């Protein structure tokens, strides 16, 4: 771990961001402590009959680079 931003006690959003480094790569892990609703997403309704794409990602998903 190389750093942490802890706002769990003084911010109504109650979040924690932790940074990890391995070599030249830094990963940001974001967590929060607020109540959430059940996720209505159902993978069976999103994927085609052949399942996930060859890369393992669900079709239509995307990753936004930092």
Secondary structure, DSSP 8 states (H G I E B T S, - for coil): --EEEEETTTSTT-EEEEEEEETTEEEEEEEE-S--------HHHHSBTTBS-TTSS-TT------
